[in-house]
Amino acid sequence: MRKATPKRAASFSGSAEQATLAARMPDQLLPLVELAYNLWWTWDPRAPALFGSIDESLWETTEHNPVALLSKLPAGRKNQLAAEGPFLAALRDVHRCQRAYLRARPWFRQRYAGKTRGLVAYFSMEYALHESLPVFAGGLGVLAGDHFKSASDLGLPLVGVGIFWRQGYTRQHIDESGEQRDAYDKLSPASLPMSEARSKSGRPLRIRVPVGGDTVVARAWRLAVGRTDIYLLDTNLPDNSPKHRKLTDRLYSGDRDTRIRQEILLGIGGWKMLRGLGLPVTACHLNEGHAAFCSLERVAELMRDQRCDFAAAAAAVASSTVFTTHTPVPAGNETFDTKLVDHYLRGYARRLGIKPRQLLELGRIDPEDASEDFGMTPLALRLANRANGVAALHGQVSRKMWQGLWPNRKVDRVPIGHITNGVHLRTWLHPKMADLLNEFLPADWDQRQDQARVWQKAKDIPARRLWDLHLELKAELVEFVRHRMRLQLQRYGASQRRIAAAGSALDPEALTLGFARRFAPYKRATLVFSDLKRIQRILTSARKPVQIIFAGKAHPADTDGKALVAAIARHANSRRFKGRVVFLEDYTMDIAAHLVAGVDVWLNNPRRPQEASGTSGMKPTLHGGLNLSILDGWWPEGCIDGVNGWAIGSDRDHDGSEEADRRDARALYQRLERDVIPLYYDRGRGNLPGKWIRCMKQSLATVPPAFNSHRMVKEYLTRYYLPALGSKPGRR
């Protein structure tokens, strides 16, 4: 076999990081580098399948990271692939698909070309784009990732700002006693699909951010997400003191001093970075209050450049700012001690031409209350003309919660609207289910996924076809869970007998519930275990067995959340439930994708109305999964009770009492015993659960068209982005 000649990096058109990898690749495999460095591959199943075929074991151990895969691939295997005709044909096909996607004229350009100016900058503390890039903690990041993927598909003029967390978020390990143990990665940019950002002059970008009496130097890493870009700030540079160099180590540090400096970096540093890149940003979208300091920097800049006063500059910035709040309880909103704010931001009061006291008042609900901490949400709301919650119920809760900022208005006149969250369908849709939808939905269903009539065709899928595919996906889930359980048991030195027993855990035929999310107390992961005797009867029934798969992390500093993790882990290890309860450690997007594709029912039981939206329950519906949920978050808008899922209890708010928890637990048991379990096991001809399948079709026909991120992003565009882009900041 003739050995392929490596391509020299100098002749490769791409970033320096891409060129370095390309220099180690044969000519025939260079398209792999181009594929690897654009995260388009995370939502087109042909690309992961191609990468997986290179080396299945290495693909698995690199957490499905194509840059790490190609970096670690032995030279012999590269040369073998370079001479392998079928692989090269598949590579050419996937590469053509990527290039066609990037060159196409998307929806936004077709409809709004020439009608808008500039970019919208989207600020978020976290982005969940793929499990191999673990710079996210949970739902906020998943929403941001899905937002950008839809923005790419639709072609919106959006650019992202975030932070490169070199140690990511906690990696969760469950020890033999069931306790959560926290560990952290050490992420290397060289092994990730990102490139160092450069200034307009072509040199690596460096920005200088005033933080109290210090100056923090930061660089930025560019992530290509289809047609859009996200830039992540990084302070791990020798220019900085150790204190500031570690600033971007860990997401959501529990230390308040570190946290405020991180938020200064995100907001103020993020805006300076956009200016350093020379991007024509004319509007900002703040995804939660973490980036609210951005508005202060923009006001100061306008005052300097336009020579206007604080009031005029603040009004101009507000007219081009969108703010999304995600937290329906006051305690969940970020606040800082005023002494800390004064220490780090006193210089901004001078730049803004206001007194330090006036700056602190911007972050208070009641400006006159000197005892009130400085809140990032009040600051964001005061400097944004467009604000929203993330579900209809959450919008109501937010208007009531923040009415104090508009004391002369009635609650229903508080200027906080809502745009209900959605999910990026292609990211969460199993390829086999996509094939089935392609067969029965209109050919252009993906482009019209937010139209209800398109999804009515899902009802035409033959019951046998839908059920057989569901059983296949559930069997995949069971095998995946067994594999993960064996790895967990091996990690803490379990006996060979226990490890072998994991190979027969779960029953592919049993009714399977999924519960996976952040383990915060209000989400009540243990509610289903409120009555141990009753749930034991339900789960271990010989005729109609039920099983539950749990996954989720508690924040490292959340002792109550960790107690919930330990309780679930102990139930999973107990003889009482005979293998009917499983807890999967270290919840990732990969685990989530398997769960939402394979479970029968998605369980959600927060204390209403503390779930702002939640998106996890939207994803099983893509595969005909059904929701069993408290009427909180998005579910009041999606639930057709008994038709496409079930409500637990009524639309009554939780009053914080133990009796309210007991009431919800009783309602959960009743739903399981009277509705869910009988319907699942009601079999007809061919052992088909005909009535259950009708509910699956209703779920598939009603939820995806209303709760997808294409619809969500289009709403942001028409209601908020277009007016914000049309404003003219700085004009007096």
Steps between C-alpha positions, in 0.01 A plus 500: 500500500639840396546732796305827472695825509411738787370842405713788622325732749607809307279407204191431709241779501375518855599607849841428646347223710345342191826531310688324780262206487495502119879473490470153653233380257531344154364716218198279451389550861524880518121541473482328840674801653250739346214284627647472850536875553140593431247379755248443222604140543325489838156510340547317172514125579704416191807675642515317837439173317798578275726590793386193690595275209862621523561337838196411706689450825698822469184690402343378823796578727537853358134566584417528129744786445625493138799728564626275780421194288707624204780621727537161665446285190807288419679580175440148375125538532511838323686347206259211492201734485666709230500194275154369597259574216166459683617721788624772265170490313311543828736782600440683172125465546497640854742778407277599208202512738686729739612735224152507345355590839749784553451640149119480491285812522311442826158619613612830654692611193211412274255700709699784656802558274581871498232583755718488813842623599761352725511198728328397820753400767367221724664484844480180703702360789476152347443326168409133462591405145637149547618273780861528380497874580390494867480876565142484627312396812146433385182641354617858448790375290287249309259778411787723383646220288167420338437873444823526301440187296161631391650844436749327272233299318289813450796725420446764770769770548601374844837478674557335838703616800596266783789369706735208436484309827829313503378258767141506380226411741519221755544143379284293729606166641285297737695309761398166646300669775302700244663838568577742218871565458606796287790499258608746234642465152804686375388602154761569236407736215729300270272196529172686455323625185591865550756753381661803660325820395696770326461875487438703185879522456528121490682466831365287785239710678579635846260715695555683828218504753503728806410295808518720807853636518637224275501448127418148378629392159286253302511324169212338316431167334271472200247221464346462154140387551373449147455849354544672838795561731538492878802661667616376840717717725805353674724664764753217534787718383842579653408873489259442791557440869414147623173636643382624163664224298274250678193717440380285210576164660158392628144579407284635784764530766345516845738780603322838472817695427583267214144505371476877471833513319377229261188702428703816444707300252193364321313830475766770478772280356254346255407841358865603475573174320230568240651843441848350469374255241350785302157340484209732410289425808200733537285306750557271799305208643586420861416139579448534877644775719860375506598737218311808620824697553524508120239776498715718726793471261277585203359805680849623587616448143209697358555784745861521387444459126176696463568752774156447649394481863426189701123516453521527121761224473305270734184552294685418177654184647163389640340543158741249349512248786297182552503327837376149575443396861494131587451495875150505655608535864671810645771297674610352167590836350863610525573762767818643647586682818513871423851530648622246245331687215640832618849351523503369145280753319558835673698606193189457287313755705767754403484397134120526504504839667291376792563452869594154632169502688311548172681209340399274788140618464491360147520151650229540764127443475453789740776753427446662839557179697870512588476159668407326174773307319596586144298282259607412148137452390386851606808642325420309182131596509576870552724508195288289261180611328414143404483229764341159518447187699532158338142366523155656533474409870855621561415831337215545749726407791772740379262793466383447856852443633646817347203734530695698759713640218184660362313585823238712325391225261260213549653154474356432155657824371854413610707494176618139518358272234571137428642286224465132582816298459545237232751232403713452190330206338792372294726490806260291706334288230626142475615427141267201471203711606609765252485236226144412600393864504662555160279223367167635628540875547521740203838506328575850629382435857832607646466847346137520615540332837318780684179449299243286680344358183833348397502278809144377457643254248669321792159351576525307172798296621378138532468395862721195449778706341499757778486242777771278355732797465422610854588154633824509300596837648408381847717192456787731397443700816504191720828382347647847543394510867647158565830607345510817711415308815783255443742792460369661820538178697850438367602853598445442870619141505174308526509123498497312172162359600346847525661610177366193321154558649494845338487321168143394571378822662168637380238330287459620139130409517416680826343845518801731529497845660781752465595774746810698405580858593691713748454366854367812668262456795203667329511243220425227757686204354392284792127584487418165342650331809279687747311179581753218478249216531278643231777569251647157569168339403493708184856432390522130584163382372540160334226567240553870431855596602629855492861624505655846540829630364643801684785731405609844612758699693479717808706818515824424689400744777135385522493262796122456475527409132779256576282339765237437231761340275610273784141404580430398139831313476415305816158409363669383179733276702235365735349154484157653553469603136669197344675685220196714413681824586822613330710810558743595223788711622647804325195609298611612152337594172581150375309342791215744441479408132468128582242563770268724301504257209424188700280570802124451494421782743688811607440584867514857630371606841631841611332723755276719284577772390875464558580339164558793266457288187697178484571352159589140580140383466471645150762257366336160564194616304712495183501122540141461618593522868234622743529751784378446853552836663393763745330787313806721520740657254408426138264210576185710563534617140568154358286264706181355356427291806453131424559561129870582456608440860375564851492775758591421860245671721342835415626847408521589868826661615713327760485687831833368634342261749568130551128439451528645149781252429285215631209621286714496187642158586149357535403653165809346340421153634139527390598597149741209477258244640178614335615635164859447392566138594161358390523678165851373430411139577164505322595284202296412196557309182867423438578601860474865399396759762266675259377777730854572618622528141220748427637712785850466355375633168323788671819585689699491177241709313442770762819571697789528247334764277439731797811435708790506256778757507433611140163637617666645810778676306254637245300648789811665642576636156162651421408620849837612633798479265360690205385798711832495689702484179299787359587731788777754465705503822671826576273733304368783712 
